[in-house]
Amino acid sequence: MEKKKIFNEYGDRGTDRLIKGNTTNLREWNRIKYDWARLIYRTMLNNFWIP
């Protein structure tokens, strides 16, 4: 069985192609393509708290 790498250091850091693209296998949450998704993400960050 071939091992899968967790991080692809040669991958593209863009948000253009997640499927069949050369990704880094990490999600870049600060580089969101759509404005509506960016607003939802910021709202989720602001509503998250740890007691």
C-alpha positions as protocol buffer text, in pm:
chain_id: "A"
residue {
  index: 1
  type: MET
  ca { x: 0 y: 0 z: 0 }
}
residue {
  index: 2
  type: GLU
  ca { x: 134 y: 340 z: -95 }
}
residue {
  index: 3
  type: LYS
  ca { x: 148 y: 605 z: 178 }
}
residue {
  index: 4
  type: LYS
  ca { x: -36 y: 932 z: 122 }
}
residue {
  index: 5
  type: LYS
  ca { x: 135 y: 1253 z: 224 }
}
residue {
  index: 6
  type: ILE
  ca { x: -51 y: 1479 z: 462 }
}
residue {
  index: 7
  type: PHE
  ca { x: 115 y: 1793 z: 321 }
}
residue {
  index: 8
  type: ASN
  ca { x: 212 y: 1847 z: -42 }
}
residue {
  index: 9
  type: GLU
  ca { x: 495 y: 2103 z: -37 }
}
residue {
  index: 10
  type: TYR
  ca { x: 483 y: 2134 z: -417 }
}
residue {
  index: 11
  type: GLY
  ca { x: 109 y: 2204 z: -435 }
}
residue {
  index: 12
  type: ASP
  ca { x: -64 y: 2524 z: -544 }
}
residue {
  index: 13
  type: ARG
  ca { x: -181 y: 2746 z: -259 }
}
residue {
  index: 14
  type: GLY
  ca { x: -465 y: 2898 z: -458 }
}
residue {
  index: 15
  type: THR
  ca { x: -836 y: 2841 z: -409 }
}
residue {
  index: 16
  type: ASP
  ca { x: -910 y: 2770 z: -774 }
}
residue {
  index: 17
  type: ARG
  ca { x: -906 y: 2391 z: -793 }
}
residue {
  index: 18
  type: LEU
  ca { x: -968 y: 2163 z: -500 }
}
residue {
  index: 19
  type: ILE
  ca { x: -1090 y: 1871 z: -711 }
}
residue {
  index: 20
  type: LYS
  ca { x: -837 y: 1727 z: -958 }
}
residue {
  index: 21
  type: GLY
  ca { x: -595 y: 2006 z: -876 }
}
residue {
  index: 22
  type: ASN
  ca { x: -246 y: 2013 z: -728 }
}
residue {
  index: 23
  type: THR
  ca { x: -342 y: 2115 z: -375 }
}
residue {
  index: 24
  type: THR
  ca { x: -127 y: 2140 z: -63 }
}
residue {
  index: 25
  type: ASN
  ca { x: -389 y: 1929 z: 124 }
}
residue {
  index: 26
  type: LEU
  ca { x: -443 y: 2222 z: 361 }
}
residue {
  index: 27
  type: ARG
  ca { x: -740 y: 2456 z: 339 }
}
residue {
  index: 28
  type: GLU
  ca { x: -652 y: 2824 z: 313 }
}
residue {
  index: 29
  type: TRP
  ca { x: -934 y: 2979 z: 516 }
}
residue {
  index: 30
  type: ASN
  ca { x: -795 y: 3332 z: 481 }
}
residue {
  index: 31
  type: ARG
  ca { x: -807 y: 3317 z: 100 }
}
residue {
  index: 32
  type: ILE
  ca { x: -1176 y: 3249 z: 35 }
}
residue {
  index: 33
  type: LYS
  ca { x: -1294 y: 3299 z: -322 }
}
residue {
  index: 34
  type: TYR
  ca { x: -1658 y: 3402 z: -262 }
}
residue {
  index: 35
  type: ASP
  ca { x: -1767 y: 3705 z: -58 }
}
residue {
  index: 36
  type: TRP
  ca { x: -2073 y: 3530 z: 88 }
}
residue {
  index: 37
  type: ALA
  ca { x: -1855 y: 3246 z: 217 }
}
residue {
  index: 38
  type: ARG
  ca { x: -1607 y: 3492 z: 367 }
}
residue {
  index: 39
  type: LEU
  ca { x: -1888 y: 3661 z: 563 }
}
residue {
  index: 40
  type: ILE
  ca { x: -2016 y: 3328 z: 695 }
}
residue {
  index: 41
  type: TYR
  ca { x: -1664 y: 3223 z: 793 }
}
residue {
  index: 42
  type: ARG
  ca { x: -1600 y: 3550 z: 980 }
}
residue {
  index: 43
  type: THR
  ca { x: -1934 y: 3515 z: 1161 }
}
residue {
  index: 44
  type: MET
  ca { x: -1845 y: 3161 z: 1265 }
}
residue {
  index: 45
  type: LEU
  ca { x: -1507 y: 3280 z: 1396 }
}
residue {
  index: 46
  type: ASN
  ca { x: -1667 y: 3559 z: 1596 }
}
residue {
  index: 47
  type: ASN
  ca { x: -1926 y: 3322 z: 1749 }
}
residue {
  index: 48
  type: PHE
  ca { x: -1666 y: 3064 z: 1857 }
}
residue {
  index: 49
  type: TRP
  ca { x: -1552 y: 3080 z: 2216 }
}
residue {
  index: 50
  type: ILE
  ca { x: -1386 y: 2855 z: 2470 }
}
residue {
  index: 51
  type: PRO
  ca { x: -1501 y: 2884 z: 2833 }
}
